[in-house]
Amino acid sequence: MLQDSLLWTKIGRIIAKLSERLNVSPEKAFDIFYNSETCSRLHQSDSKLYLFGDLYIVDEVILELQNRQD
């Protein structure tokens, strides 16, 4: 239960930082994040992505978006 709470708090911070970095609304950042492979990996405990810093995860989402455009 505590782990879920900590993950939700982390996700909130990630979405806020993603919103700032992409200059989009928090709602749009939420949508971008939850439709990303990075989000899927974050929810997989075996990926250990939850151990990485928020900015690292934000960078992963942005790289994923850039790779989709290429």
PDB file of N, CA, C and O in Angstrom, chain B, residues numbered from 101:
ATOM      1  N   MET B 101       0.817  -1.196   0.000  1.00  0.00           N
ATOM      2  CA  MET B 101       0.000   0.000   0.000  1.00  0.00           C
ATOM      3  C   MET B 101       0.866   1.267   0.000  1.00  0.00           C
ATOM      4  O   MET B 101       0.612   2.213  -0.746  1.00  0.00           O
ATOM      5  N   LEU B 102       1.889   1.258   0.852  1.00  0.00           N
ATOM      6  CA  LEU B 102       2.795   2.401   0.913  1.00  0.00           C
ATOM      7  C   LEU B 102       3.522   2.581  -0.418  1.00  0.00           C
ATOM      8  O   LEU B 102       3.740   3.706  -0.867  1.00  0.00           O
ATOM      9  N   GLN B 103       3.897   1.453  -1.048  1.00  0.00           N
ATOM     10  CA  GLN B 103       4.589   1.536  -2.326  1.00  0.00           C
ATOM     11  C   GLN B 103       3.710   2.205  -3.379  1.00  0.00           C
ATOM     12  O   GLN B 103       4.201   3.014  -4.167  1.00  0.00           O
ATOM     13  N   ASP B 104       2.419   1.879  -3.404  1.00  0.00           N
ATOM     14  CA  ASP B 104       1.499   2.506  -4.352  1.00  0.00           C
ATOM     15  C   ASP B 104       1.434   4.010  -4.122  1.00  0.00           C
ATOM     16  O   ASP B 104       1.449   4.792  -5.072  1.00  0.00           O
ATOM     17  N   SER B 105       1.364   4.403  -2.873  1.00  0.00           N
ATOM     18  CA  SER B 105       1.302   5.820  -2.526  1.00  0.00           C
ATOM     19  C   SER B 105       2.574   6.544  -2.969  1.00  0.00           C
ATOM     20  O   SER B 105       2.514   7.649  -3.509  1.00  0.00           O
ATOM     21  N   LEU B 106       3.717   5.913  -2.737  1.00  0.00           N
ATOM     22  CA  LEU B 106       4.984   6.518  -3.145  1.00  0.00           C
ATOM     23  C   LEU B 106       5.087   6.625  -4.662  1.00  0.00           C
ATOM     24  O   LEU B 106       5.585   7.620  -5.188  1.00  0.00           O
ATOM     25  N   LEU B 107       4.610   5.592  -5.363  1.00  0.00           N
ATOM     26  CA  LEU B 107       4.652   5.619  -6.825  1.00  0.00           C
ATOM     27  C   LEU B 107       3.746   6.719  -7.365  1.00  0.00           C
ATOM     28  O   LEU B 107       4.127   7.434  -8.292  1.00  0.00           O
ATOM     29  N   TRP B 108       2.552   6.863  -6.796  1.00  0.00           N
ATOM     30  CA  TRP B 108       1.634   7.912  -7.254  1.00  0.00           C
ATOM     31  C   TRP B 108       2.225   9.300  -7.023  1.00  0.00           C
ATOM     32  O   TRP B 108       2.064  10.193  -7.855  1.00  0.00           O
ATOM     33  N   THR B 109       2.909   9.480  -5.889  1.00  0.00           N
ATOM     34  CA  THR B 109       3.560  10.762  -5.606  1.00  0.00           C
ATOM     35  C   THR B 109       4.652  11.030  -6.633  1.00  0.00           C
ATOM     36  O   THR B 109       4.779  12.146  -7.136  1.00  0.00           O
ATOM     37  N   LYS B 110       5.433  10.011  -6.940  1.00  0.00           N
ATOM     38  CA  LYS B 110       6.501  10.140  -7.941  1.00  0.00           C
ATOM     39  C   LYS B 110       5.913  10.483  -9.302  1.00  0.00           C
ATOM     40  O   LYS B 110       6.431  11.355  -9.999  1.00  0.00           O
ATOM     41  N   ILE B 111       4.839   9.806  -9.683  1.00  0.00           N
ATOM     42  CA  ILE B 111       4.200  10.060 -10.969  1.00  0.00           C
ATOM     43  C   ILE B 111       3.688  11.501 -11.035  1.00  0.00           C
ATOM     44  O   ILE B 111       3.798  12.153 -12.074  1.00  0.00           O
ATOM     45  N   GLY B 112       3.138  11.988  -9.945  1.00  0.00           N
ATOM     46  CA  GLY B 112       2.672  13.388  -9.905  1.00  0.00           C
ATOM     47  C   GLY B 112       3.804  14.360 -10.169  1.00  0.00           C
ATOM     48  O   GLY B 112       3.646  15.323 -10.919  1.00  0.00           O
ATOM     49  N   ARG B 113       4.953  14.105  -9.545  1.00  0.00           N
ATOM     50  CA  ARG B 113       6.116  14.970  -9.773  1.00  0.00           C
ATOM     51  C   ARG B 113       6.602  14.873 -11.216  1.00  0.00           C
ATOM     52  O   ARG B 113       6.964  15.881 -11.823  1.00  0.00           O
ATOM     53  N   ILE B 114       6.610  13.668 -11.760  1.00  0.00           N
ATOM     54  CA  ILE B 114       7.051  13.466 -13.144  1.00  0.00           C
ATOM     55  C   ILE B 114       6.142  14.226 -14.099  1.00  0.00           C
ATOM     56  O   ILE B 114       6.622  14.897 -15.012  1.00  0.00           O
ATOM     57  N   ILE B 115       4.850  14.127 -13.897  1.00  0.00           N
ATOM     58  CA  ILE B 115       3.893  14.818 -14.770  1.00  0.00           C
ATOM     59  C   ILE B 115       4.062  16.330 -14.668  1.00  0.00           C
ATOM     60  O   ILE B 115       4.003  17.025 -15.682  1.00  0.00           O
ATOM     61  N   ALA B 116       4.271  16.853 -13.455  1.00  0.00           N
ATOM     62  CA  ALA B 116       4.480  18.296 -13.288  1.00  0.00           C
ATOM     63  C   ALA B 116       5.734  18.749 -14.034  1.00  0.00           C
ATOM     64  O   ALA B 116       5.716  19.779 -14.708  1.00  0.00           O
ATOM     65  N   LYS B 117       6.817  17.988 -13.918  1.00  0.00           N
ATOM     66  CA  LYS B 117       8.066  18.353 -14.609  1.00  0.00           C
ATOM     67  C   LYS B 117       7.928  18.202 -16.127  1.00  0.00           C
ATOM     68  O   LYS B 117       8.464  19.013 -16.883  1.00  0.00           O
ATOM     69  N   LEU B 118       7.218  17.175 -16.565  1.00  0.00           N
ATOM     70  CA  LEU B 118       6.997  16.968 -17.993  1.00  0.00           C
ATOM     71  C   LEU B 118       6.175  18.119 -18.572  1.00  0.00           C
ATOM     72  O   LEU B 118       6.444  18.588 -19.678  1.00  0.00           O
ATOM     73  N   SER B 119       5.181  18.563 -17.823  1.00  0.00           N
ATOM     74  CA  SER B 119       4.358  19.695 -18.239  1.00  0.00           C
ATOM     75  C   SER B 119       5.216  20.945 -18.441  1.00  0.00           C
ATOM     76  O   SER B 119       5.061  21.666 -19.427  1.00  0.00           O
ATOM     77  N   GLU B 120       6.115  21.189 -17.496  1.00  0.00           N
ATOM     78  CA  GLU B 120       7.014  22.346 -17.592  1.00  0.00           C
ATOM     79  C   GLU B 120       7.954  22.219 -18.784  1.00  0.00           C
ATOM     80  O   GLU B 120       8.105  23.160 -19.564  1.00  0.00           O
ATOM     81  N   ARG B 121       8.583  21.062 -18.925  1.00  0.00           N
ATOM     82  CA  ARG B 121       9.582  20.858 -19.987  1.00  0.00           C
ATOM     83  C   ARG B 121       8.973  20.953 -21.381  1.00  0.00           C
ATOM     84  O   ARG B 121       9.593  21.491 -22.299  1.00  0.00           O
ATOM     85  N   LEU B 122       7.750  20.426 -21.538  1.00  0.00           N
ATOM     86  CA  LEU B 122       7.111  20.438 -22.856  1.00  0.00           C
ATOM     87  C   LEU B 122       6.224  21.652 -23.072  1.00  0.00           C
ATOM     88  O   LEU B 122       5.679  21.855 -24.157  1.00  0.00           O
ATOM     89  N   ASN B 123       6.086  22.460 -22.019  1.00  0.00           N
ATOM     90  CA  ASN B 123       5.233  23.650 -22.082  1.00  0.00           C
ATOM     91  C   ASN B 123       3.803  23.280 -22.503  1.00  0.00           C
ATOM     92  O   ASN B 123       3.222  23.892 -23.398  1.00  0.00           O
ATOM     93  N   VAL B 124       3.264  22.270 -21.835  1.00  0.00           N
ATOM     94  CA  VAL B 124       1.889  21.831 -22.075  1.00  0.00           C
ATOM     95  C   VAL B 124       1.154  21.810 -20.739  1.00  0.00           C
ATOM     96  O   VAL B 124       1.774  21.892 -19.679  1.00  0.00           O
ATOM     97  N   SER B 125      -0.152  21.702 -20.797  1.00  0.00           N
ATOM     98  CA  SER B 125      -0.949  21.644 -19.578  1.00  0.00           C
ATOM     99  C   SER B 125      -0.650  20.350 -18.817  1.00  0.00           C
ATOM    100  O   SER B 125      -0.216  19.365 -19.415  1.00  0.00           O
ATOM    101  N   PRO B 126      -0.877  20.352 -17.521  1.00  0.00           N
ATOM    102  CA  PRO B 126      -0.694  19.112 -16.757  1.00  0.00           C
ATOM    103  C   PRO B 126      -1.570  17.975 -17.291  1.00  0.00           C
ATOM    104  O   PRO B 126      -1.165  16.813 -17.258  1.00  0.00           O
ATOM    105  N   GLU B 127      -2.752  18.302 -17.775  1.00  0.00           N
ATOM    106  CA  GLU B 127      -3.636  17.281 -18.327  1.00  0.00           C
ATOM    107  C   GLU B 127      -3.022  16.635 -19.565  1.00  0.00           C
ATOM    108  O   GLU B 127      -3.096  15.419 -19.741  1.00  0.00           O
ATOM    109  N   LYS B 128      -2.414  17.460 -20.423  1.00  0.00           N
ATOM    110  CA  LYS B 128      -1.759  16.943 -21.620  1.00  0.00           C
ATOM    111  C   LYS B 128      -0.533  16.111 -21.236  1.00  0.00           C
ATOM    112  O   LYS B 128      -0.281  15.058 -21.821  1.00  0.00           O
ATOM    113  N   ALA B 129       0.223  16.592 -20.254  1.00  0.00           N
ATOM    114  CA  ALA B 129       1.400  15.852 -19.787  1.00  0.00           C
ATOM    115  C   ALA B 129       0.984  14.501 -19.206  1.00  0.00           C
ATOM    116  O   ALA B 129       1.667  13.498 -19.411  1.00  0.00           O
ATOM    117  N   PHE B 130      -0.126  14.476 -18.490  1.00  0.00           N
ATOM    118  CA  PHE B 130      -0.665  13.229 -17.937  1.00  0.00           C
ATOM    119  C   PHE B 130      -0.964  12.249 -19.058  1.00  0.00           C
ATOM    120  O   PHE B 130      -0.608  11.073 -18.979  1.00  0.00           O
ATOM    121  N   ASP B 131      -1.619  12.742 -20.100  1.00  0.00           N
ATOM    122  CA  ASP B 131      -1.968  11.908 -21.253  1.00  0.00           C
ATOM    123  C   ASP B 131      -0.714  11.388 -21.953  1.00  0.00           C
ATOM    124  O   ASP B 131      -0.635  10.208 -22.294  1.00  0.00           O
ATOM    125  N   ILE B 132       0.249  12.255 -22.162  1.00  0.00           N
ATOM    126  CA  ILE B 132       1.504  11.855 -22.813  1.00  0.00           C
ATOM    127  C   ILE B 132       2.194  10.777 -21.990  1.00  0.00           C
ATOM    128  O   ILE B 132       2.631   9.757 -22.523  1.00  0.00           O
ATOM    129  N   PHE B 133       2.286  11.014 -20.686  1.00  0.00           N
ATOM    130  CA  PHE B 133       2.987  10.071 -19.829  1.00  0.00           C
ATOM    131  C   PHE B 133       2.287   8.717 -19.803  1.00  0.00           C
ATOM    132  O   PHE B 133       2.934   7.681 -19.955  1.00  0.00           O
ATOM    133  N   TYR B 134       0.983   8.720 -19.614  1.00  0.00           N
ATOM    134  CA  TYR B 134       0.275   7.442 -19.480  1.00  0.00           C
ATOM    135  C   TYR B 134       0.145   6.668 -20.782  1.00  0.00           C
ATOM    136  O   TYR B 134      -0.227   5.495 -20.767  1.00  0.00           O
ATOM    137  N   ASN B 135       0.443   7.300 -21.898  1.00  0.00           N
ATOM    138  CA  ASN B 135       0.450   6.599 -23.179  1.00  0.00           C
ATOM    139  C   ASN B 135       1.868   6.265 -23.626  1.00  0.00           C
ATOM    140  O   ASN B 135       2.089   5.906 -24.783  1.00  0.00           O
ATOM    141  N   SER B 136       2.817   6.383 -22.724  1.00  0.00           N
ATOM    142  CA  SER B 136       4.213   6.117 -23.071  1.00  0.00           C
ATOM    143  C   SER B 136       4.648   4.730 -22.605  1.00  0.00           C
ATOM    144  O   SER B 136       4.093   4.156 -21.668  1.00  0.00           O
ATOM    145  N   GLU B 137       5.641   4.230 -23.283  1.00  0.00           N
ATOM    146  CA  GLU B 137       6.272   2.968 -22.883  1.00  0.00           C
ATOM    147  C   GLU B 137       7.005   3.150 -21.550  1.00  0.00           C
ATOM    148  O   GLU B 137       7.114   2.217 -20.755  1.00  0.00           O
ATOM    149  N   THR B 138       7.498   4.352 -21.326  1.00  0.00           N
ATOM    150  CA  THR B 138       8.182   4.649 -20.074  1.00  0.00           C
ATOM    151  C   THR B 138       7.249   4.446 -18.892  1.00  0.00           C
ATOM    152  O   THR B 138       7.662   3.905 -17.866  1.00  0.00           O
ATOM    153  N   CYS B 139       6.018   4.865 -19.018  1.00  0.00           N
ATOM    154  CA  CYS B 139       5.029   4.671 -17.956  1.00  0.00           C
ATOM    155  C   CYS B 139       4.809   3.181 -17.705  1.00  0.00           C
ATOM    156  O   CYS B 139       4.748   2.737 -16.559  1.00  0.00           O
ATOM    157  N   SER B 140       4.695   2.428 -18.774  1.00  0.00           N
ATOM    158  CA  SER B 140       4.521   0.981 -18.628  1.00  0.00           C
ATOM    159  C   SER B 140       5.698   0.365 -17.883  1.00  0.00           C
ATOM    160  O   SER B 140       5.521  -0.479 -17.005  1.00  0.00           O
ATOM    161  N   ARG B 141       6.893   0.797 -18.245  1.00  0.00           N
ATOM    162  CA  ARG B 141       8.092   0.277 -17.578  1.00  0.00           C
ATOM    163  C   ARG B 141       8.136   0.683 -16.112  1.00  0.00           C
ATOM    164  O   ARG B 141       8.577  -0.093 -15.265  1.00  0.00           O
ATOM    165  N   LEU B 142       7.681   1.898 -15.810  1.00  0.00           N
ATOM    166  CA  LEU B 142       7.693   2.376 -14.435  1.00  0.00           C
ATOM    167  C   LEU B 142       6.802   1.507 -13.546  1.00  0.00           C
ATOM    168  O   LEU B 142       7.109   1.291 -12.374  1.00  0.00           O
ATOM    169  N   HIS B 143       5.713   1.016 -14.103  1.00  0.00           N
ATOM    170  CA  HIS B 143       4.791   0.184 -13.337  1.00  0.00           C
ATOM    171  C   HIS B 143       5.241  -1.275 -13.234  1.00  0.00           C
ATOM    172  O   HIS B 143       4.627  -2.057 -12.508  1.00  0.00           O
ATOM    173  N   GLN B 144       6.286  -1.642 -13.938  1.00  0.00           N
ATOM    174  CA  GLN B 144       6.829  -3.005 -13.853  1.00  0.00           C
ATOM    175  C   GLN B 144       7.944  -3.007 -12.813  1.00  0.00           C
ATOM    176  O   GLN B 144       9.001  -2.412 -13.020  1.00  0.00           O
ATOM    177  N   SER B 145       7.699  -3.674 -11.707  1.00  0.00           N
ATOM    178  CA  SER B 145       8.680  -3.642 -10.612  1.00  0.00           C
ATOM    179  C   SER B 145      10.030  -4.230 -11.016  1.00  0.00           C
ATOM    180  O   SER B 145      11.061  -3.823 -10.480  1.00  0.00           O
ATOM    181  N   ASP B 146      10.043  -5.180 -11.951  1.00  0.00           N
ATOM    182  CA  ASP B 146      11.308  -5.786 -12.352  1.00  0.00           C
ATOM    183  C   ASP B 146      12.183  -4.853 -13.187  1.00  0.00           C
ATOM    184  O   ASP B 146      13.377  -5.108 -13.342  1.00  0.00           O
ATOM    185  N   SER B 147      11.606  -3.771 -13.729  1.00  0.00           N
ATOM    186  CA  SER B 147      12.404  -2.825 -14.511  1.00  0.00           C
ATOM    187  C   SER B 147      13.260  -1.935 -13.619  1.00  0.00           C
ATOM    188  O   SER B 147      14.268  -1.386 -14.065  1.00  0.00           O
ATOM    189  N   LYS B 148      12.861  -1.793 -12.367  1.00  0.00           N
ATOM    190  CA  LYS B 148      13.581  -0.956 -11.388  1.00  0.00           C
ATOM    191  C   LYS B 148      13.639   0.517 -11.804  1.00  0.00           C
ATOM    192  O   LYS B 148      14.419   1.283 -11.238  1.00  0.00           O
ATOM    193  N   LEU B 149      12.827   0.922 -12.784  1.00  0.00           N
ATOM    194  CA  LEU B 149      12.829   2.314 -13.235  1.00  0.00           C
ATOM    195  C   LEU B 149      12.393   3.254 -12.110  1.00  0.00           C
ATOM    196  O   LEU B 149      12.806   4.413 -12.071  1.00  0.00           O
ATOM    197  N   TYR B 150      11.565   2.756 -11.203  1.00  0.00           N
ATOM    198  CA  TYR B 150      11.098   3.579 -10.084  1.00  0.00           C
ATOM    199  C   TYR B 150      12.252   4.035  -9.180  1.00  0.00           C
ATOM    200  O   TYR B 150      12.089   4.964  -8.389  1.00  0.00           O
ATOM    201  N   LEU B 151      13.399   3.391  -9.296  1.00  0.00           N
ATOM    202  CA  LEU B 151      14.563   3.781  -8.501  1.00  0.00           C
ATOM    203  C   LEU B 151      15.284   4.998  -9.072  1.00  0.00           C
ATOM    204  O   LEU B 151      16.075   5.635  -8.375  1.00  0.00           O
ATOM    205  N   PHE B 152      15.017   5.320 -10.325  1.00  0.00           N
ATOM    206  CA  PHE B 152      15.687   6.442 -10.985  1.00  0.00           C
ATOM    207  C   PHE B 152      15.022   7.761 -10.600  1.00  0.00           C
ATOM    208  O   PHE B 152      13.871   7.789 -10.164  1.00  0.00           O
ATOM    209  N   GLY B 153      15.755   8.832 -10.768  1.00  0.00           N
ATOM    210  CA  GLY B 153      15.249  10.155 -10.437  1.00  0.00           C
ATOM    211  C   GLY B 153      14.151  10.612 -11.386  1.00  0.00           C
ATOM    212  O   GLY B 153      14.037  10.133 -12.514  1.00  0.00           O
ATOM    213  N   ASP B 154      13.350  11.548 -10.900  1.00  0.00           N
ATOM    214  CA  ASP B 154      12.231  12.071 -11.682  1.00  0.00           C
ATOM    215  C   ASP B 154      12.687  12.672 -13.009  1.00  0.00           C
ATOM    216  O   ASP B 154      12.071  12.431 -14.047  1.00  0.00           O
ATOM    217  N   LEU B 155      13.763  13.452 -12.973  1.00  0.00           N
ATOM    218  CA  LEU B 155      14.235  14.102 -14.207  1.00  0.00           C
ATOM    219  C   LEU B 155      14.735  13.089 -15.226  1.00  0.00           C
ATOM    220  O   LEU B 155      14.566  13.283 -16.430  1.00  0.00           O
ATOM    221  N   TYR B 156      15.344  12.022 -14.757  1.00  0.00           N
ATOM    222  CA  TYR B 156      15.779  10.958 -15.663  1.00  0.00           C
ATOM    223  C   TYR B 156      14.565  10.365 -16.376  1.00  0.00           C
ATOM    224  O   TYR B 156      14.599  10.143 -17.586  1.00  0.00           O
ATOM    225  N   ILE B 157      13.501  10.111 -15.631  1.00  0.00           N
ATOM    226  CA  ILE B 157      12.297   9.522 -16.212  1.00  0.00           C
ATOM    227  C   ILE B 157      11.636  10.493 -17.182  1.00  0.00           C
ATOM    228  O   ILE B 157      11.144  10.084 -18.234  1.00  0.00           O
ATOM    229  N   VAL B 158      11.622  11.771 -16.837  1.00  0.00           N
ATOM    230  CA  VAL B 158      11.088  12.792 -17.755  1.00  0.00           C
ATOM    231  C   VAL B 158      11.895  12.782 -19.053  1.00  0.00           C
ATOM    232  O   VAL B 158      11.325  12.836 -20.143  1.00  0.00           O
ATOM    233  N   ASP B 159      13.210  12.715 -18.935  1.00  0.00           N
ATOM    234  CA  ASP B 159      14.060  12.663 -20.130  1.00  0.00           C
ATOM    235  C   ASP B 159      13.754  11.423 -20.969  1.00  0.00           C
ATOM    236  O   ASP B 159      13.759  11.490 -22.198  1.00  0.00           O
ATOM    237  N   GLU B 160      13.489  10.302 -20.317  1.00  0.00           N
ATOM    238  CA  GLU B 160      13.135   9.070 -21.038  1.00  0.00           C
ATOM    239  C   GLU B 160      11.847   9.260 -21.846  1.00  0.00           C
ATOM    240  O   GLU B 160      11.762   8.817 -22.992  1.00  0.00           O
ATOM    241  N   VAL B 161      10.854   9.914 -21.253  1.00  0.00           N
ATOM    242  CA  VAL B 161       9.591  10.158 -21.962  1.00  0.00           C
ATOM    243  C   VAL B 161       9.838  11.070 -23.160  1.00  0.00           C
ATOM    244  O   VAL B 161       9.310  10.827 -24.245  1.00  0.00           O
ATOM    245  N   ILE B 162      10.628  12.106 -22.969  1.00  0.00           N
ATOM    246  CA  ILE B 162      10.918  13.044 -24.061  1.00  0.00           C
ATOM    247  C   ILE B 162      11.691  12.346 -25.179  1.00  0.00           C
ATOM    248  O   ILE B 162      11.397  12.557 -26.356  1.00  0.00           O
ATOM    249  N   LEU B 163      12.668  11.525 -24.828  1.00  0.00           N
ATOM    250  CA  LEU B 163      13.397  10.758 -25.852  1.00  0.00           C
ATOM    251  C   LEU B 163      12.456   9.824 -26.615  1.00  0.00           C
ATOM    252  O   LEU B 163      12.570   9.659 -27.829  1.00  0.00           O
ATOM    253  N   GLU B 164      11.543   9.230 -25.889  1.00  0.00           N
ATOM    254  CA  GLU B 164      10.569   8.352 -26.535  1.00  0.00           C
ATOM    255  C   GLU B 164       9.706   9.132 -27.528  1.00  0.00           C
ATOM    256  O   GLU B 164       9.430   8.651 -28.627  1.00  0.00           O
ATOM    257  N   LEU B 165       9.284  10.327 -27.143  1.00  0.00           N
ATOM    258  CA  LEU B 165       8.500  11.163 -28.054  1.00  0.00           C
ATOM    259  C   LEU B 165       9.307  11.554 -29.287  1.00  0.00           C
ATOM    260  O   LEU B 165       8.785  11.534 -30.401  1.00  0.00           O
ATOM    261  N   GLN B 166      10.562  11.905 -29.095  1.00  0.00           N
ATOM    262  CA  GLN B 166      11.438  12.284 -30.202  1.00  0.00           C
ATOM    263  C   GLN B 166      11.636  11.101 -31.144  1.00  0.00           C
ATOM    264  O   GLN B 166      11.627  11.278 -32.362  1.00  0.00           O
ATOM    265  N   ASN B 167      11.812   9.910 -30.606  1.00  0.00           N
ATOM    266  CA  ASN B 167      12.008   8.715 -31.435  1.00  0.00           C
ATOM    267  C   ASN B 167      10.755   8.371 -32.245  1.00  0.00           C
ATOM    268  O   ASN B 167      10.854   7.821 -33.342  1.00  0.00           O
ATOM    269  N   ARG B 168       9.615   8.687 -31.719  1.00  0.00           N
ATOM    270  CA  ARG B 168       8.354   8.444 -32.457  1.00  0.00           C
ATOM    271  C   ARG B 168       8.238   9.355 -33.673  1.00  0.00           C
ATOM    272  O   ARG B 168       7.640   8.987 -34.684  1.00  0.00           O
ATOM    273  N   GLN B 169       8.822  10.558 -33.562  1.00  0.00           N
ATOM    274  CA  GLN B 169       8.738  11.532 -34.646  1.00  0.00           C
ATOM    275  C   GLN B 169       9.716  11.231 -35.762  1.00  0.00           C
ATOM    276  O   GLN B 169       9.519  11.676 -36.893  1.00  0.00           O
ATOM    277  N   ASP B 170      10.752  10.494 -35.470  1.00  0.00           N
ATOM    278  CA  ASP B 170      11.786  10.184 -36.487  1.00  0.00           C
ATOM    279  C   ASP B 170      11.319   9.147 -37.483  1.00  0.00           C
ATOM    280  O   ASP B 170      12.067   8.784 -38.392  1.00  0.00           O
TER     281      ASP B 170
END
